[in-house]
C-alpha cells in the first residue's frame, strides 16, 4: 500500500499525549514570570530578595543537569514510554512543595526537583517522537514538543496574575494528571522493543501506530527497522562511541552547536524575566497582560512551525528565524542603550521594546526554539541516542543556567543593553554555523539520515576522484 494512504491520526494522538509532559515543563518555565514579582513585593507571604529570585529561577535549570544524566541511564532500561511517565513524578512533586512552601529554601528545592523532571522529559520525548513517527510527519510531530511547552507557559501566564501562588500550583497539577491518565494507554517505541528482542510486541506496537496498512507493508517497515537496530546494536553504544564515527561526531557538533545558538540567543533569560523586561518599558498597560498576549501569540507561532517544518525544511527555518531573532535583539539593545546610557525619555517609543521582544519570541517559536530539540530524535543511531540526547540536553541546561544567572549579573554591573547585545551577536554567529554545518533532514528516513551523515565525505572523495580521472583522460586525448 502507498505510504500516502497511511492514516496517521493515531500517531498524532500518541504524540499529543506524550508531549503533555512537555506542557508540564512549560508551566514550570512560565511559573516564574507572574510569581517572582509577587514574591518580591512587600505583600509576599515569603519575602525574598532579588538574589533569591534569581536562584529560584536558576535552580530549575540547574536541576535539569542530574535529570539529563538520570535519563541516559533509564531510557534504554525502562524504555521510552516508562521513562517519560517517570519524568512526570518530579514535575508533579514540585508543585506540591510549592503549595506548602514556607520559606525560600523550600522553593529552591521545588524548582530543583522540577528541573530533574524537565531533564528526563527533554531527553526522552524527542527520542520517543522520532521513533514512533513516519518520516513524512516526523517534523510535524517533533514540533509538538515545543508547541506543548509554549502551551504550558501560556497556561501559567494566564492564571498566575489573578490567583494566589497556591491556587496556581493546584491548577498546574491538572496537566500532569491528564498526562498520566492518557499516555499510559499509548504504545512503546517499536525500535526500543526490537532492541530488547521483543519482535511480537514491536509488531503489535507498529500495527497500532500505522492504522489501515496492509500486513505486507507492515512487514516491510518492520524489516527496515530491524536493519537499523541490528546495525546500531552490532556495536553496543557507550558514551565514547559518540565520537567513534564521522557521522556521530558530526551529529554531536550539530546538536550541541544548535543548543549554543538557541541558549545564547537569550531564550532562558527572556522567558524567565519577561514581565520585568516589559515593566521597564514605561507603559500604563500592566506587564502581566502583555505576557499573556505574548504567550498566546507564541502558541499561534508554534502552530505555524508545525505546518512549516515539513514543508519548508529544517535549514531554511533555522537560518531565517535565527537571523530575524538577531535583528530583534539588536533593536532591544539600541532601545535600552538610548534609554539608560544616554538618559533619553523613551516613553513615547516603548512600543519598540514590546514589539522587538514579542517579535523575538514569536520568530524563534517558528524555528530556532523547536527544531534543535526535534532534530535530536533524527540525528543519532539507536545505540547511542540516549547518551547523545542526554549530552545535548545537559549542555542546554548548563547554558540556560548560565544565561539566566548572568542576565541579572550583567544587567546590574554593565546595564541591560549589554546582555541583549550579547544575545544579538550570538544569533548572527549562529546563522553562519547553521549555514555551514547543519544538514537538511526533511523527508528522509532515519536510515537515510545516518547514511548521509556517515557517507558525505566518502561521496565527496568519489566525486573528486571521478573529476580527476576525467581530467587525466582529457589530457591523454
ZAZAVEX-44146 format. One line per 8 residues: number of its first residue (from 1); their letters; for each residue x, y, z of N, C-alpha, C, O. Coordinates in steps of 0.1 Angstrom, whole numbers. Layout:
REM residues N
NUM> A> X/Y/Z/X/Y/Z/X/Y/Z/X/Y/Z; ...
//
This chain:
REM residues 477
1> XXXXXXXX> 8/-12/0/0/0/0/9/12/0/19/13/6; 4/23/-7/12/35/-8/13/41/6/4/41/14; 25/47/8/27/54/22/17/65/24/13/68/35; 13/72/13/4/83/14/-10/79/19/-18/87/24; -13/66/18/-26/61/23/-26/57/37/-36/54/43; -15/59/44/-14/56/58/-22/66/66/-21/78/63; -30/61/75/-38/71/83/-29/74/96/-27/65/104; -26/86/97/-16/90/108/-23/95/120/-16/100/129
9> XXXXXXXX> -36/94/121/-43/101/132/-38/95/146/-37/102/156; -35/82/147/-31/76/159/-17/81/163/-14/82/175; -8/83/153/5/89/156/4/103/161/11/107/170; -5/111/156/-8/124/161/-13/123/176/-8/131/184; -22/114/178/-28/113/192/-17/108/202/-16/114/213; -8/99/197/2/94/206/12/106/209/16/107/220; 16/114/199/25/125/201/19/135/210/26/141/218; 6/138/209/0/148/217/0/144/232/3/152/241
17> XXXXXXXX> -4/131/234/-4/127/248/10/126/254/13/129/266; 20/122/246/34/121/251/39/135/254/46/137/264; 36/145/246/41/159/248/34/166/258/37/178/261; 23/160/264/17/167/276/28/168/287/27/177/296; 38/159/288/48/160/297/56/173/295/61/180/304; 57/177/282/64/190/279/56/202/283/61/212/287; 42/200/282/33/211/287/35/213/302/35/225/306; 38/203/310/40/204/324/53/212/326/54/221/335
25> XXXXXXXX> 64/209/318/76/217/319/74/231/316/80/240/321; 65/233/306/62/247/302/55/255/313/58/267/315; 47/248/321/41/256/333/52/259/343/51/270/349; 62/251/345/73/254/354/81/266/348/86/274/356; 83/266/335/91/277/329/83/290/331/88/300/334; 70/289/328/61/301/328/58/306/343/54/317/345; 60/297/352/56/300/366/63/312/372/58/320/380; 76/314/368/84/325/374/79/339/370/80/348/377
33> XXXXXXXX> 74/340/357/70/353/352/60/360/361/62/372/365; 48/354/364/39/361/373/42/360/388/37/368/396; 50/350/391/52/347/406/63/355/412/62/359/423; 74/356/405/86/363/411/82/378/415/86/382/426; 75/386/407/71/399/411/63/399/424/64/408/433; 54/389/425/46/388/438/55/384/450/53/390/460; 64/375/448/72/371/459/82/382/463/85/384/475; 86/391/454/95/402/457/88/414/462/94/424/467
41> XXXXXXXX> 74/414/462/67/426/467/66/426/482/69/416/489; 62/437/487/61/439/502/50/430/508/50/428/520; 40/426/500/29/418/505/31/403/504/22/395/506; 43/399/500/46/385/498/46/377/511/50/382/522; 40/365/511/39/357/523/53/350/525/55/345/536; 62/350/515/75/345/517/84/356/511/87/356/499; 89/366/519/97/377/514/110/372/508/117/364/515; 113/376/496/126/372/490/133/385/485/127/395/482
49> XXXXXXXX> 146/383/483/154/394/477/156/392/462/151/382/457; 162/401/455/164/400/441/174/388/438/172/381/429; 183/386/447/192/374/446/185/361/448/187/351/441; 175/361/458/167/349/460/159/346/447/158/334/443; 154/356/441/145/354/429/154/348/418/149/340/410; 166/353/416/174/348/405/178/333/408/179/325/398; 179/329/421/182/315/424/169/306/422/170/295/417; 158/312/425/145/304/423/144/302/408/139/291/404
57> XXXXXXXX> 147/312/400/146/310/385/157/300/380/154/292/372; 169/301/386/180/293/381/180/279/386/185/270/379; 175/276/398/176/262/403/168/253/394/171/241/393; 158/257/387/150/249/378/160/244/367/160/232/364; 167/253/361/177/250/351/188/241/356/193/232/349; 193/244/368/203/236/374/199/222/377/206/212/375; 186/220/381/181/207/383/180/198/371/179/186/372; 179/204/359/178/196/347/191/188/344/191/178/337
65> XXXXXXXX> 202/193/350/215/186/348/215/171/353/217/162/345; 212/169/366/210/155/370/199/148/363/199/136/362; 189/155/359/178/149/352/182/143/339/178/132/335; 191/150/331/196/145/319/205/133/321/204/123/313; 213/133/331/222/122/334/213/110/338/216/99/333; 203/112/346/194/101/350/187/95/338/185/83/337; 183/104/329/176/99/317/184/90/309/179/80/303; 197/93/308/206/84/300/207/70/305/209/61/298
73> XXXXXXXX> 205/69/319/206/56/325/193/48/323/193/36/322; 182/55/324/169/47/324/162/46/310/154/37/309; 166/54/300/158/54/288/160/41/280/150/36/274; 171/34/281/173/21/275/171/9/284/171/-2/280; 168/12/297/165/2/306/150/1/309/144/-10/308; 143/12/311/129/12/314/121/13/301/109/9/300; 127/19/290/120/21/278/116/36/277/116/43/287; 113/40/265/109/54/262/96/58/270/96/68/276
81> XXXXXXXX> 86/49/269/73/52/274/74/53/290/69/63/295; 80/43/296/80/43/311/89/55/316/86/61/326; 100/58/309/109/69/313/101/82/312/103/91/321; 93/84/302/86/96/301/75/97/312/73/108/317; 69/86/316/60/86/327/67/89/340/62/96/349; 79/84/342/87/87/354/90/102/355/90/107/366; 92/109/343/95/123/344/84/131/350/86/142/355; 72/126/349/60/133/354/60/133/370/53/142/376
89> XXXXXXXX> 67/124/376/67/123/391/74/135/397/67/142/405; 86/139/394/92/151/400/85/164/395/85/173/403; 80/164/383/73/176/378/60/178/387/56/190/389; 54/168/391/42/169/400/45/172/414/39/180/421; 56/165/419/60/167/433/64/181/435/62/187/446; 70/187/426/75/201/427/63/211/430/64/219/439; 52/209/424/40/218/427/35/215/441/29/224/447; 36/203/445/31/200/459/40/208/469/35/214/479
97> XXXXXXXX> 53/208/467/62/216/475/59/231/474/60/238/484; 56/236/462/53/250/460/41/254/468/40/264/474; 31/245/468/18/248/475/20/249/490/14/257/497; 29/240/496/31/240/510/44/248/515/47/248/527; 50/255/505/63/262/509/61/272/520/51/279/520; 71/273/529/70/283/540/83/292/540/83/301/548; 93/289/532/105/298/531/111/296/517/108/287/510; 121/305/513/127/304/500/134/291/497/135/286/486
105> XXXXXXXX> 139/284/508/147/272/506/138/260/501/142/252/493; 125/260/505/116/250/500/113/253/485/112/244/477; 112/266/482/111/269/467/123/265/459/122/261/448; 135/267/465/147/262/458/146/247/455/148/243/444; 142/240/466/141/225/464/130/221/454/133/213/446; 119/228/454/108/225/445/113/228/431/110/220/422; 120/239/428/124/242/415/135/232/410/135/228/399; 144/228/419/154/218/416/148/205/412/152/199/402
113> XXXXXXXX> 138/201/420/131/188/417/124/188/403/124/179/396; 117/199/401/110/200/388/120/201/376/117/196/365; 132/206/379/142/206/368/147/192/365/150/189/353; 147/183/375/150/169/372/140/163/363/143/156/353; 127/166/365/117/161/356/118/166/342/116/159/332; 122/179/341/124/185/328/135/178/321/135/175/309; 146/176/328/158/170/322/155/156/316/159/153/305; 147/148/323/143/135/318/134/136/306/136/130/296
121> XXXXXXXX> 124/145/307/114/146/296/120/152/283/117/148/272; 129/161/285/136/167/273/145/157/266/147/159/254; 150/147/273/158/137/267/149/127/260/152/123/249; 139/122/267/131/110/263/121/114/252/119/106/243; 115/125/254/104/129/244/108/130/230/102/124/221; 120/137/226/124/137/212/127/123/207/125/120/195; 133/114/216/136/101/211/123/93/208/122/86/198; 113/94/217/101/87/215/94/92/202/89/84/194
129> XXXXXXXX> 92/105/201/86/110/189/93/106/176/87/102/166; 106/107/176/114/104/164/113/89/160/114/86/149; 110/80/170/109/66/167/95/61/164/93/50/159; 85/69/168/71/64/165/65/71/153/54/67/148; 72/81/147/66/89/136/71/84/123/83/81/121; 63/84/113/67/82/99/75/94/94/73/105/99; 83/92/84/92/103/80/85/115/74/89/126/75; 73/112/68/65/123/62/60/133/73/58/144/69
137> XXXXXXXX> 58/128/85/52/137/95/61/138/107/57/144/118; 73/133/107/82/133/118/85/148/123/86/150/135; 87/157/113/90/170/117/78/177/123/79/185/133; 66/174/118/54/180/124/52/175/138/49/183/147; 53/162/140/51/156/154/62/161/163/60/164/175; 74/163/158/85/168/166/83/182/171/87/186/181; 76/190/162/73/204/166/63/205/177/62/215/184; 56/194/180/46/194/191/54/196/205/48/200/214
145> XXXXXXXX> 67/192/205/74/192/217/75/207/223/71/209/234; 79/216/214/80/230/219/66/237/219/64/246/226; 57/232/210/44/237/210/37/235/223/31/244/229; 39/223/229/33/220/242/40/228/253/33/232/263; 53/230/252/60/238/262/54/252/262/51/258/272; 51/257/250/45/271/249/31/271/255/27/281/261; 24/260/252/10/260/258/11/260/273/3/267/280; 21/253/279/22/253/294/26/266/299/21/270/309
153> XXXXXXXX> 34/273/292/38/287/296/26/296/296/24/304/305; 18/295/285/6/303/284/-4/300/295/-10/309/301; -5/288/299/-14/283/310/-10/290/323/-18/295/330; 3/290/326/8/296/338/7/311/338/3/317/348; 10/317/326/9/332/325/-5/337/326/-7/347/332; -15/329/321/-28/333/321/-35/332/334/-44/340/338; -31/322/342/-37/320/355/-30/328/366/-36/333/375; -16/328/366/-8/333/376/-11/347/382/-12/349/394
161> XXXXXXXX> -13/357/373/-15/371/378/-28/373/386/-30/383/393; -38/363/385/-51/365/390/-54/357/402/-65/358/408; -45/348/406/-48/339/417/-36/339/426/-25/344/423; -37/332/438/-26/331/447/-16/320/442/-19/313/433; -4/320/448/6/311/443/1/296/446/4/287/438; -6/294/457/-11/281/460/-21/276/450/-21/265/445; -30/285/446/-41/282/436/-34/279/423/-39/270/415; -24/287/419/-17/284/407/-11/270/407/-11/263/397
169> XXXXXXXX> -5/266/418/1/253/420/-10/242/418/-7/232/410; -21/243/424/-32/233/422/-36/233/407/-39/222/402; -37/244/401/-42/245/387/-32/238/378/-36/231/368; -19/240/381/-9/234/372/-8/218/374/-3/211/366; -13/213/386/-12/199/388/-22/192/379/-22/179/378; -32/199/373/-42/192/365/-35/186/352/-39/175/348; -25/193/347/-19/188/334/-12/175/336/-14/166/328; -3/173/346/3/160/348/-7/149/351/-4/137/347
177> XXXXXXXX> -18/152/357/-28/142/359/-34/137/346/-35/125/344; -37/146/337/-42/143/324/-31/135/316/-34/125/309; -19/139/318/-7/132/311/-7/117/316/-6/108/307; -7/115/329/-6/101/334/-18/93/329/-16/81/325; -30/98/329/-41/90/325/-41/87/310/-45/76/307; -38/97/302/-39/95/287/-27/87/281/-29/78/273; -15/91/286/-3/85/279/-1/70/283/6/63/276; -6/66/295/-4/52/299/-10/42/289/-5/31/289
185> XXXXXXXX> -19/46/281/-25/37/271/-18/37/258/-22/29/249; -8/45/256/-1/46/243/10/35/242/14/30/252; 13/32/229/23/21/227/37/25/230/41/37/229; 46/15/233/60/17/234/66/19/220/61/14/210; 78/25/219/85/27/207/89/13/201/95/5/208; 85/10/188/89/-3/183/104/-5/181/109/-16/182; 111/6/180/126/5/179/131/0/193/140/-9/193; 126/5/204/131/0/217/127/-14/219/135/-22/224
193> XXXXXXXX> 115/-18/215/111/-32/216/120/-42/208/123/-53/212; 124/-37/196/133/-45/188/147/-46/195/153/-56/194; 151/-35/201/164/-35/208/164/-46/219/174/-52/222; 152/-48/225/151/-58/236/146/-71/231/143/-80/239; 147/-73/218/144/-86/211/129/-90/214/127/-102/216; 120/-81/214/106/-84/216/99/-81/202/91/-72/201; 101/-90/193/96/-88/179/81/-88/179/75/-79/172; 74/-97/186/59/-97/185/53/-84/191/44/-79/185
201> XXXXXXXX> 59/-79/202/54/-67/208/57/-55/199/49/-46/198; 68/-56/192/72/-45/183/62/-44/172/58/-33/167; 58/-56/166/49/-56/155/35/-51/160/28/-44/153; 31/-55/172/18/-50/178/19/-35/179/9/-28/176; 30/-30/184/31/-15/186/31/-8/172/24/2/170; 38/-14/162/38/-8/149/24/-9/142/20/1/135; 17/-19/145/3/-21/139/-6/-10/145/-15/-5/138; -4/-7/158/-13/4/164/-9/17/158/-18/26/157
209> XXXXXXXX> 4/19/156/8/33/151/5/35/136/2/46/132; 4/24/128/1/25/114/-12/19/111/-13/7/108; -23/27/112/-36/22/110/-39/20/95/-34/28/87; -47/10/92/-52/8/78/-40/6/68/-40/10/57; -30/-1/73/-18/-5/65/-19/-20/63/-22/-28/72; -15/-25/51/-16/-39/48/-5/-47/56/5/-40/60; -7/-60/58/3/-67/65/17/-67/58/27/-68/64; 16/-67/45/28/-67/36/36/-54/39/48/-55/41
217> XXXXXXXX> 29/-43/40/36/-30/42/42/-30/56/53/-25/58; 34/-36/66/39/-36/80/52/-44/81/61/-41/88; 52/-56/73/64/-64/74/76/-57/67/87/-58/72; 74/-49/57/84/-42/50/90/-31/60/102/-29/61; 81/-24/67/85/-14/77/93/-20/88/103/-15/93; 88/-32/93/95/-39/104/109/-43/99/118/-43/107; 110/-48/87/123/-52/82/133/-41/82/145/-42/85; 128/-29/78/137/-17/77/141/-13/92/153/-10/94
225> XXXXXXXX> 132/-14/101/135/-11/115/145/-21/120/155/-17/127; 143/-34/117/153/-44/122/167/-42/117/176/-44/124; 168/-37/104/181/-35/98/188/-23/106/200/-24/109; 180/-13/109/186/-2/116/191/-6/130/202/-3/134; 182/-14/137/185/-18/151/197/-28/151/206/-27/159; 197/-37/142/208/-47/141/221/-40/138/231/-43/144; 221/-30/129/233/-23/126/238/-15/138/250/-15/141; 228/-8/144/232/0/156/237/-8/167/247/-4/174
233> XXXXXXXX> 230/-19/170/234/-27/182/245/-37/180/250/-44/189; 250/-38/167/262/-46/165/274/-40/172/284/-47/175; 273/-27/175/283/-21/184/276/-14/195/270/-3/194; 275/-21/207/268/-16/218/272/-2/222/284/1/224; 263/7/222/267/21/224/271/25/238/265/21/248; 283/31/239/288/37/251/290/52/248/289/57/237; 292/59/259/293/74/258/304/78/248/302/87/239; 316/71/248/327/75/239/324/71/225/331/75/216
241> XXXXXXXX> 314/62/223/310/59/209/304/71/202/303/70/189; 300/81/209/295/93/203/306/100/194/302/107/185; 318/96/196/329/103/189/337/92/181/348/96/176; 331/80/179/339/70/172/337/69/157/346/64/150; 327/75/152/324/76/138/323/90/133/319/99/140; 325/93/120/324/106/115/309/111/116/307/123/119; 300/102/114/286/106/115/282/110/129/275/120/131; 286/102/139/283/106/153/290/119/157/284/127/163
249> XXXXXXXX> 302/120/153/309/133/157/303/145/150/301/155/157; 298/143/138/292/155/131/278/157/138/274/169/140; 271/147/142/258/149/149/260/156/162/252/164/166; 271/152/170/273/159/183/276/174/180/271/182/188; 284/177/170/287/191/167/274/199/164/272/210/168; 266/192/156/253/199/151/244/201/163/239/212/165; 242/191/171/232/192/182/237/201/193/229/210/198; 250/200/197/255/209/207/256/223/202/253/233/209
257> XXXXXXXX> 260/225/190/261/238/184/248/245/183/247/257/186; 237/238/179/224/244/179/219/248/193/212/258/194; 223/241/203/220/245/217/227/257/221/221/266/228; 240/259/217/247/271/219/240/283/213/238/293/219; 236/281/200/229/292/193/216/296/200/213/307/202; 208/285/204/195/288/210/196/295/223/190/305/226; 205/289/232/206/294/246/212/308/246/208/317/254; 223/310/238/230/323/238/222/333/230/225/345/230
265> XXXXXXXX> 211/329/224/202/339/218/194/346/229/187/356/226; 194/340/241/187/346/253/174/341/257/167/347/265; 170/329/251/157/324/254/154/322/268/143/325/273; 163/317/276/161/314/290/159/327/298/149/327/306; 167/337/296/166/349/303/153/357/299/146/362/308; 150/357/286/138/364/282/125/358/287/116/365/292; 125/344/287/113/338/292/111/339/307/100/340/313; 123/339/314/122/340/329/119/354/334/111/355/343
273> XXXXXXXX> 124/364/327/122/378/332/113/386/322/114/398/321; 104/379/315/96/386/305/88/398/312/88/409/306; 82/395/323/74/405/329/82/417/334/78/429/333; 94/414/340/103/425/344/108/433/332/110/445/333; 111/427/321/115/434/309/105/443/304/108/455/301; 92/439/304/81/447/300/79/459/310/75/470/306; 81/456/322/79/467/332/89/478/331/87/489/336; 100/476/324/110/486/321/106/496/310/112/506/307
281> XXXXXXXX> 95/492/303/91/499/291/82/512/294/79/518/284; 79/515/306/71/527/309/58/528/301/56/536/293; 49/519/305/36/519/299/25/518/309/27/512/320; 13/523/306/2/522/315/-5/508/315/-11/505/325; -3/500/305/-9/487/304/-1/477/313/11/477/311; -7/470/321/0/460/330/9/451/322/5/445/312; 21/449/327/30/440/320/25/426/320/28/418/310; 17/421/330/12/408/330/3/405/319/2/394/313
289> XXXXXXXX> -5/416/314/-13/414/302/-5/412/290/-9/404/281; 6/420/289/15/418/277/20/404/277/21/398/266; 24/398/289/29/385/289/19/375/284/23/365/277; 7/376/289/-4/367/284/-6/368/269/-7/357/262; -6/380/264/-8/381/249/4/375/242/2/369/231; 16/377/247/28/372/241/27/357/241/30/351/231; 23/351/252/23/336/252/12/331/242/14/320/236; 1/338/241/-9/334/231/-4/335/217/-6/325/209
297> XXXXXXXX> 3/345/214/9/347/201/20/336/198/21/331/187; 28/333/209/38/322/207/31/309/204/36/301/196; 20/306/210/13/294/207/8/293/193/9/283/186; 4/305/188/0/305/174/12/303/165/11/296/154; 23/309/168/35/308/161/40/293/161/45/288/151; 38/287/173/42/272/174/34/264/164/39/254/159; 21/267/163/12/260/153/18/263/139/17/254/131; 23/275/137/29/277/123/41/269/121/43/264/110
305> XXXXXXXX> 49/266/131/60/258/130/56/243/126/63/237/118; 45/239/132/40/225/130/37/224/115/40/214/109; 31/234/109/27/234/95/40/236/86/40/229/75; 49/244/89/60/248/80/72/238/80/79/236/70; 74/231/92/87/224/93/88/212/83/99/210/78; 77/206/79/78/195/69/75/200/55/74/193/45; 72/213/53/70/219/40/82/227/36/87/226/24; 88/235/44/100/244/41/113/237/44/123/239/37
313> XXXXXXXX> 113/228/53/125/221/57/132/227/70/128/238/74; 141/220/75/147/225/88/157/236/86/156/246/93; 166/235/76/176/245/74/171/259/71/175/269/77; 162/260/61/156/274/59/150/280/71/151/292/73; 142/272/78/135/278/90/146/282/101/144/292/107; 156/274/103/166/277/113/174/290/109/176/299/117; 178/291/96/186/302/92/177/315/93/182/325/98; 165/314/88/156/326/87/153/331/101/154/343/104
321> XXXXXXXX> 149/322/110/144/326/123/156/331/132/154/340/140; 168/325/130/179/329/138/183/343/134/187/352/142; 183/346/121/187/359/116/177/370/121/181/381/126; 164/367/120/154/377/125/155/378/140/152/389/145; 158/368/147/159/369/162/171/378/165/170/386/175; 182/378/158/193/387/160/189/401/157/193/410/165; 181/404/147/177/417/144/168/422/156/169/434/160; 159/414/161/150/418/172/158/421/184/156/431/191
329> XXXXXXXX> 169/413/187/177/416/199/186/429/197/189/436/207; 189/432/184/196/444/182/188/456/184/192/466/190; 175/456/181/166/467/183/164/469/198/164/480/203; 163/458/206/162/459/220/174/465/227/173/473/236; 186/461/221/198/466/226/199/482/224/202/489/234; 195/486/213/196/500/210/186/508/218/189/519/223; 174/502/221/164/509/229/169/511/243/169/522/248; 175/501/249/180/502/263/192/511/264/194/518/273
337> XXXXXXXX> 201/510/253/213/519/253/209/533/253/215/541/260; 199/537/245/195/551/244/188/555/257/190/567/262; 180/546/263/173/550/275/182/551/287/181/560/295; 191/541/289/199/540/301/212/548/300/215/556/309; 219/546/289/232/552/288/232/567/285/240/574/290; 222/570/276/221/584/272/210/592/280/208/604/278; 202/585/288/192/591/296/180/598/288/174/607/293; 177/593/276/167/598/268/153/593/273/152/581/276
345> XXXXXXXX> 143/601/273/129/597/277/124/589/266/121/594/255; 122/576/268/117/567/257/103/563/259/98/553/252; 95/570/267/81/566/270/73/565/257/65/556/255; 75/575/248/68/575/235/72/563/226/64/560/217; 83/558/229/88/547/220/89/533/226/96/524/222; 81/532/237/81/519/244/75/508/235/79/496/237; 67/512/225/62/501/216/73/494/209/72/483/205; 85/501/207/96/494/201/102/483/209/105/472/204
353> XXXXXXXX> 102/485/223/107/474/231/97/463/231/101/451/229; 84/465/233/74/455/233/74/447/219/74/435/219; 75/455/208/75/449/195/87/439/193/86/428/188; 99/444/197/111/436/194/111/424/203/115/413/198; 107/424/216/107/413/224/96/403/220/99/391/219; 84/408/216/74/399/211/78/393/198/75/381/196; 84/401/189/88/395/176/98/384/178/98/374/172; 108/387/188/118/377/190/112/364/195/116/353/189
361> XXXXXXXX> 103/364/205/97/352/210/89/345/199/88/333/199; 82/353/191/74/347/180/82/340/170/79/329/165; 93/347/166/101/342/155/109/329/158/110/320/150; 114/329/171/121/317/175/111/305/177/115/293/176; 99/308/180/89/297/182/86/291/168/81/279/168; 89/298/157/87/292/144/98/283/140/96/274/131; 110/284/146/121/276/141/132/273/151/135/262/154; 139/284/155/151/282/164/148/275/177/157/268/182
369> XXXXXXXX> 136/277/183/133/271/195/129/256/194/135/248/201; 120/252/185/116/238/185/126/229/177/127/217/181; 132/234/167/140/225/158/152/218/164/155/206/162; 160/225/173/171/218/179/167/206/187/174/196/188; 156/207/194/151/195/202/145/185/193/147/173/195; 137/189/183/131/179/174/142/171/166/140/159/164; 153/178/162/163/171/154/171/161/162/178/153/157; 171/162/175/178/153/184/173/139/181/181/129/182
377> XXXXXXXX> 160/137/178/155/124/176/158/119/162/155/107/159; 164/127/153/167/123/140/182/120/137/185/112/129; 191/127/144/205/127/141/213/115/145/224/113/139; 209/108/155/218/98/161/212/84/159/200/82/159; 221/74/158/217/60/157/211/55/170/214/61/181; 204/44/170/197/39/181/206/36/193/203/38/205; 218/30/190/227/25/201/233/37/209/237/34/221; 234/49/204/240/60/212/230/71/214/233/82/219
385> XXXXXXXX> 217/69/210/208/80/210/205/85/224/204/97/227; 204/76/234/202/80/248/213/89/253/210/99/259; 225/84/251/237/92/256/238/106/248/241/116/254; 235/105/235/236/117/227/226/128/231/229/140/233; 213/124/232/203/133/236/205/139/250/203/150/253; 210/130/259/213/134/272/224/145/272/224/155/280; 235/142/264/246/152/263/241/165/258/245/176/264; 233/165/248/228/178/242/219/185/252/220/197/253
393> XXXXXXXX> 211/178/259/202/185/269/210/189/281/207/199/288; 221/182/285/229/186/296/236/199/292/237/208/300; 241/200/280/247/213/275/237/224/275/239/235/279; 225/221/271/214/230/270/211/236/284/209/248/286; 210/227/294/207/230/308/218/239/314/215/249/320; 231/235/312/242/243/317/242/257/311/243/267/318; 240/258/297/240/271/291/228/280/295/229/292/297; 216/273/296/204/281/301/206/286/315/202/297/318
401> XXXXXXXX> 212/278/324/215/282/337/225/294/337/223/304/344; 235/293/329/245/304/328/238/317/323/240/328/329; 230/316/312/224/328/307/214/334/316/214/346/318; 206/325/323/196/330/332/202/337/344/198/348/348; 213/332/349/220/338/361/228/350/357/228/360/364; 235/350/345/243/361/341/235/373/336/240/384/336; 222/370/333/214/382/329/213/392/340/215/404/338; 210/387/352/209/396/364/223/402/367/224/414/370
409> XXXXXXXX> 234/394/366/247/399/370/252/410/360/256/421/364; 250/407/347/255/417/337/246/429/337/251/440/335; 233/427/339/224/439/339/228/448/351/228/460/349; 231/443/363/234/451/374/247/458/373/249/469/378; 257/452/366/270/457/365/273/465/353/280/475/353; 268/461/341/271/468/329/259/474/322/260/481/311; 247/471/326/235/476/320/228/465/312/235/456/306; 215/465/311/207/455/305/210/455/290/208/445/283
417> XXXXXXXX> 214/466/284/217/467/270/229/458/266/230/452/255; 238/456/276/250/447/273/246/433/271/251/425/263; 235/429/279/230/415/278/224/412/264/227/402/258; 216/422/260/209/420/247/219/421/235/216/415/225; 230/429/237/240/429/227/247/415/225/249/411/214; 249/409/237/254/395/237/245/386/229/249/378/221; 232/387/232/222/378/225/222/380/210/222/371/203; 223/393/206/222/396/192/234/391/184/233/385/174
425> XXXXXXXX> 246/393/190/258/388/183/258/373/182/262/367/172; 253/366/193/252/351/192/243/347/181/246/336/174; 232/354/178/223/350/167/230/351/154/229/342/145; 238/362/152/244/364/139/255/353/137/257/348/125; 263/349/147/272/338/146/265/325/143/270/317/136; 253/324/150/246/311/148/241/309/133/240/298/128; 238/320/126/234/319/112/245/313/104/242/305/95; 257/317/106/269/312/99/271/297/102/273/289/93
433> XXXXXXXX> 269/294/115/271/280/119/261/271/112/264/260/107; 248/275/112/237/267/106/239/265/91/238/254/86; 243/276/85/245/276/70/257/266/66/256/260/56; 267/265/74/279/257/71/278/243/76/284/234/70; 271/240/87/272/227/93/259/219/94/260/207/92; 248/225/95/235/217/98/230/212/85/228/220/75; 227/199/84/221/193/72/206/194/71/200/197/81; 200/191/60/186/191/58/181/176/61/187/167/54
441> XXXXXXXX> 172/174/69/167/160/72/152/158/68/147/148/70; 146/168/62/132/167/58/130/156/48/137/155/38; 120/148/51/116/137/41/125/126/40/124/118/31; 134/124/50/144/113/50/141/104/61/138/108/72; 143/91/59/141/81/69/153/82/79/164/88/75; 152/76/91/163/76/100/176/69/94/187/73/97; 173/59/86/184/52/79/191/61/69/203/61/68; 183/68/61/189/77/51/197/88/58/207/92/52
449> XXXXXXXX> 192/93/69/200/104/76/213/99/81/223/106/79; 214/87/86/226/81/91/236/79/79/248/81/81; 231/74/68/239/72/57/245/85/51/257/85/48; 237/95/51/242/108/47/253/114/56/263/119/52; 250/113/69/260/118/79/273/111/79/284/117/80; 273/98/76/285/90/76/292/89/63/304/86/62; 284/91/52/290/89/39/293/101/31/297/101/20; 290/113/37/291/125/29/305/127/24/308/131/13
457> XXXXXXXX> 315/125/33/329/127/29/333/117/19/340/121/9; 328/105/20/332/95/10/327/98/-3/333/96/-14; 314/104/-4/308/107/-17/316/119/-23/319/119/-35; 321/128/-14/328/140/-20/342/135/-25/346/139/-36; 348/125/-18/360/119/-23/358/112/-37/366/114/-46; 347/105/-38/344/98/-51/342/107/-62/347/105/-73; 335/118/-59/333/129/-69/346/135/-74/349/137/-86; 355/138/-64/368/144/-67/376/134/-75/383/138/-85
465> XXXXXXXX> 376/121/-71/383/111/-79/378/110/-93/386/109/-103; 365/110/-95/359/110/-108/363/121/-117/366/120/-128; 363/133/-111/368/145/-118/382/144/-122/386/148/-134; 391/139/-113/405/138/-117/407/128/-128/416/130/-136; 399/117/-128/400/107/-139/396/113/-152/403/111/-162; 385/121/-152/381/128/-164/392/137/-169/395/138/-181; 398/145/-160/409/154/-164/421/147/-170/427/152/-180; 424/135/-164/435/127/-169/432/122/-183/441/123/-192
473> XXXXX> 420/117/-186/416/112/-199/416/123/-209/421/121/-220; 411/135/-205/411/146/-214/426/150/-218/428/154/-230; 435/150/-208/449/153/-211/455/143/-221/462/147/-230; 452/130/-219/457/120/-227/452/122/-242/460/121/-251; 439/124/-243/433/126/-256/440/138/-263/436/141/-274
//
